[in-house]
Amino acid sequence: MRRFEWIKGIFSFSKAETRGIIVLLIILMVLLVIKFVMYKKLDKYDLQSYSSNDTTITSESEGHFNNPLGSASRSKLSKVISQPVDPNTASYKDLTAIGMPSRVARTLIKYREKGGVYSTPGDLLKVYGFDSSLYSTLKNFLYFRPKKTKPDSNSKIPDRIFSIELNRSDSLALERLPGIGPVLAARIIKYRNILGGFYSSEQLSEVYGITDSLFAVLTKFIETDTFLISKMNLNSLTLEEFEQHPYLNRYQAKAIISYRRLIGPFTSVNQLVANYLVPEETYYRLLPYLTVN
């Protein structure tokens, strides 16, 4: 028995030492349990991410895709999008899925909810932030459903369909349109001049004398070139020039002039609505005509 006494001496502990060993063992067990649980969660996450990697697009920033023109992004888009989307009916998820920036998608839907209609690719340029470069990127993922209109039975429709561009046509060209005579042609040109040009064929219905039934017929024959629109410089126009625009009243024109005088030049057209100088609806109608250059 004596030869085992030295072993017994090694494993003899005081009460304080025994408590310390027990606490240490408990801590080690807790750490092992935490490590085991964390590994399980990480393994589950990795399996989910790898299984969805082939059907989802993960490189998204500010609601739009990095390098939407790249071959990698196009291959991913082709897996997600089975057919182009209609900007008049597409949801926010559908619009951002084709690569449209989130801000532009929200603005597009907001304008649409207020009655805006996108009949042609040019109509999209009325959306703040949607320029020709973005359209070139997304054009393969967009389509515009033809509008079904009921022609006026009293209007004479030519056998051969032709197209009139509203922003460059003179009176003689406009008079080729069904239901348009010299008087209405002169009104269209006068309204076009004070407006700064038509950015949408829908604006033709704002001309005095063009009824809903006549406009329904005209939509088959008219188109607009938005590159011919005259811009209004917020930093240089006078009060009288602002008042001449049909989308602005005198109160709003004065508000713009006062802001420019008290705060300084505009650095962005968005300041109009951000500072409550014009109502939001008026801002979106004016947007295609505005510039600060």
Residue, then its C-alpha position, 0 to 999 in steps of 0.5 A: m500500500r505504501r507504493f500507492e501513497w505517492i499517487k494518492g498525494i498527487f490527486s489530493f486537493s483542498k476544497a477550494e481547489t476541488r471547486g475550481i476544478i469543477v467550475l473549469l470543467i463546466i466552462l469547458m463543457v459549455l464551450l464545447v456545446i456552443k462550438f457544436v451548435m455554431y458548426k451545425k448552423l454554419d453547415k445548414y447556411d452553406l447548404q442553403s446558399y449553394s443550393s440556391n446559387d444557380t437560380t438567384i442573383t446575389s450581387e445587388s447594390e442599391g436595388h440594381f445589379n452590378n454591371p447589368l451588361g456583363s455576360a455573367s449577369r445576363s446569364k443569371l437574368s435569363k434563368v430568372i426572367s422567362q419573358p419581358v415585363d410590361p412597365n404598366t403592370a409589373s410589380y416592384k419585384d419584377l422591375t428590380a429583377i430585370g435590373m432596374p434600380s430600386r429608386v427608379a422602380r419605385t418612382l415608375i410605380k408611383y407615377r403609374e398609380k397616379g394615372g401615368v401610362y407607358s405606351t411607348p419606350g419614350d414614355l419611360l423617359k418621364v420617370y425620374g432617373f430613367d434615361s436612354s442609357l438605362y433603356s438600352t440596357l433593359k429594352n430586351f426585358l420590356y414590352f408594351r401591350p398595344k392599347k385597345t381603342k374604340p374608334d369614333s364611328n363619325s371619324k373617317i379612318p384612312d385605309r392606310i395607317f401612317s404615323i405623325e410625330l407630334n413635335r416636328s409636324d407642321s399644320l399640313a402634316l397634322e391635318r392629315l390626321p382623322g378629325i383634325g382640321p386647320v383650327l385644331a392643328a393650330r391649337i396643337i402647335k400653339y399648345r406644343n410651343i408653350l408646353g415645350g414639346f410633347y413627351s407622351s401622346e397622352q398629352l394631346s388629349e389636353v388640347y382644347g377641342i380634342t374629345d376622348s373619342l377623337f383622341a382614341v382614334l388619334t392614338k393609332f397615328i401619333e408618336t412623340d420624339t422626346f429628344l425634341i423637348s425644350k428644357m426649362n432651366l430652373n436657374s435662369l427662367t423669369l417669373e413670367e416664363f415660368e407662368q407661361h407653362p401650362y403645368l405651373n400657376r403663378y403661386q408655384a412660379k413665385a415659390i420657385i423664384s423666391y427659393r432661388r433668391l433666398i437659398g441660391p441656385f438649384t443643384s437638382v430638379n428634385q429640390l422642387v418637390a423636396n422643398y414643397l415648391v410644387p405638388e408631387e403630381t405637378y413635379y412628375r408632369l414637369l419632370p421631362y422639361l426640367t434642368v438645372n444646367 
